[in-house]
């Protein structure tokens, strides 16, 4: 398995958009926090989050190829479990149904990172430090807020052993810990 440093270099080789790099860092942080609480492999889960959108800039016009191209790039570089989770996070197109905790955690972390960042951006300071878990729950329940973020995908956290409120708390803290990297 590649190191975190090598994974980040690979990410920046394929991803040029700063927002997408920050999104990848956010998903990595959330998955590492989840793995720690679930007594899973933090390094593996973190790398999965960091690399999950490796091919996005190349496949955004062809969603059916998203995650498939990444899996080809990552074959032999990261464990098969991570590759399967990356494919499963685009299950609507890849036909890789999410079955493992890592599969479901990646889908939930991918979605909740967007909700947290969108919430931070409406705070007066535009900082993660100002966001509270209760605020996230309110924004989650408000279907007019961040409409493109799938609440169903976030709810997959429950299939990994996290209640929704605990998932918001863990995810928010994970992003607050890397707020400087995220510019929030």
N, C-alpha and C positions, 0 to 999 in steps of 0.2 A: 504494500500500500504506500502511496506517495505521502510525503510529509505535508504539513499544513503550508509551509513556505512554497513547496513545489506546486501545490494545488492553487495557491493564490497567483503564482506566476502563470499557470495555465489559464486561470480565469481572466487575467488581464491580457493574455494573448488573444483570447477569443471574444472578450467583451470590452467594448470601448466606452459605452454609455456609463457615465459616473453614477447615475441613479440606479442602474441595473447592478452595478458593482456593490453599491450600498445596500440594495435589496438582498443581494446574495450574502453579504455580511450579516444582515439582520436575521435571515433565515438560519444561517449557521449558528448565531448566538442563541436563538430560541431552541434549536434542536439540541445543542450542547446542554442547555439548562434542563430540557426535558429528559435527556439521556441520564444526566446526573441523578435526577429524582427517581427515574425508573430503573436505576442500576444497570444501564446499558452502556455500550462503548461510546464514550463522549467524542473520541477522535473520529470514529467512523460516522457517527451521526452528524458531527460538525462538518466533515468533508462533504457529506451528502448534501447538506444545506448550501454549502459554499459553491458547489459545482452544479446544482440542479438546473440552472438556466444557462449553462455553458453555450448552448447553441441558439439561444433565443434571437439574437440579432440576425442570424442566418436563416431562421425558420419562421420569423414572425408573420410573414405573408403566406406561409404554408403550415398552419397549425398541426396538420397531420404528421409532419416531420419533426416537430418539437419533441425533444427527449430521445427520439430515435437516433438523431445525429449525435447527440451528446453520448448516448450509450456506445456508439461506434468509436468515438474519440476516447472514451474512458475504459474501453474493454482492455482488461489486463493491467490497468493502472490502479483501479480501486476494486474492492470486493464486489462480487456479483450481487450481494444483498443491497448494496448502495445503488448499483446500476438498475436493479429491479425497482427500487423506490423512485428513482428519477423517472423511469418509464411510467410508473404508476401515478405520478403526480400529473400526468397528462392522459389519464386513462380513457377519457372520452374519445381520444384518437388512437392511442397505442394498443388498446384492448388488454392492457396489463392491469387487471383489477387489483386495487389495493387490498392486500390480505394481511400484511405484517404490521406490527406496531410502527416500524420505521416508515413504511409506506404511508400510513394514515397520519403519522406525526408530521411528515414532510408536507403533506397536503394542507393540514391545519396551520402549520407554521408559515407556510407560503402565504396563506390568506390573512392570517392574523397580523402579520408584519405590515401589510397594507393598511389594515384598520388602525393599528397603533400609530403609524406614521401620519395617516390622514387626520387622526385626532390631535396629534402634536401640532400639526400645521394650522389648526384653528385656535390653538391656545394663544393668549395675548403675547407671550414671549416666544412662541413657536419652538418650544423646547420640550423634550421628553420628560424632564424633571417636573413639569407642571401637570402631566397627565396622571390620573389616578385610576385604579382598576374599576371603580364605580362609574367613572366617566366612560370607560371603554364599554362597560355593560350597557349603559344608556345609548351609546352610539351604535352598538351592535343591534339593539332592539329597534332603533330608528331606521326603518327601511329606506328612508329618503336620504340618509347620510351614506356617502361612499357607496352608491348603488351597485357599482361593478364588483364589489367584494362579496363573494359568496359566503353567506352565513352558514350554509350547509357544509361547506368545506371546513370552516372553523369548528363546527360542531363535531367533526371527526376526532377532535381531541378526546372526546368522551370514550371513544373506542380504544384509546391508549391508557385509560385509567385516570384521566384528568377531568374533574368537573370544570365547567365553563369558567366560573369565577376564579378558580385556582389557575387555570390555564392563562387567563388574562393577567393575573398577578405575576406568574413565572415569566411569561413572555415580555411583559412590560419591564420587569427588573432586568431581564437579559439585554433589552435594547437600551435601557438607561445606563447599563454598565459599559456600553460601547457608543454612547451618545456623541463623543468627540469624533469618532470614526464616521458616524452618520451625519455629522454636521447639525445635530438637533440637541 
